[in-house]
Amino acid sequence: MCGAVDEDLSESSNVNLEALFEKYRERLTRMVRLRMDQRLQGRIDPSDVIQEAGLEAARRMESYLRERPMTFFLWLRWLVSEQLIMQSRRHLGAEKRDARREISIDHQGYGAMSSQLLAAHIMGSITGPSTAAIRAERRIRVQQALEVLDPMDREIIALRSFEQLTRAETATVLGIEESAAGKRYLRALKRLKSAVGDERSG
């Protein structure tokens, strides 16, 4: 990762951070919406999370330019992720016990949110007529399939299919070889196929 070539940044330290941040705002917003705990929706606007990350980027920019541990986009994504974690702890730290009533799938609580959120986004990407009961049943099936996957495989699906990271970006985020990221992504999708089936056609 160190010394990564980044077309966004020249050797000069004269960087228009605001313009570069704006370039990636849509991708960063998509990441926040994907990963934000359902209990925070309506309380926190993704733009607020991104704004706080922008302020943090300005504070750390000199250090980043000196070390360049990853591409500029992945660095911004990391800062946004940090802010989202902080917001989650701030708002949900005192609610973990009672929040189970707000979770609609299997009431497993705070630790189950990763598979729940991913299942919700998978079902949200599926079009076609279906009743609420049928969609709820399908969502449970998808979540159950996600929960038996290796956590890294779930993460790869989120990164590639919903955050739309490239294979190289995904490999950097996960700290694995690019070829391994590609193979794991295809394998994870294959394992989900039995749960999702041909739902996209309705």
Buried (B, 14 or more C-beta within 10 A) or exposed (E): EEEBEBEBBEEEEEBEBEEBBEBBBEBBBBBBBBBBBBBBEEEBBBEEBBEBBBEBBEEEBEEBBEEBBBBBBBBBBBBBBBBBEEBBEEBBEEEEEEBBEEBEBBEBEBEBBBBBBBBBBBBEEBEEEBEEEEBBEBBBBBBBBBBEBEEBBBBBBBBBBBBEBEBBBBBBBBEBEBEBBBEBBEBBBEBBEEBBEEBEEE
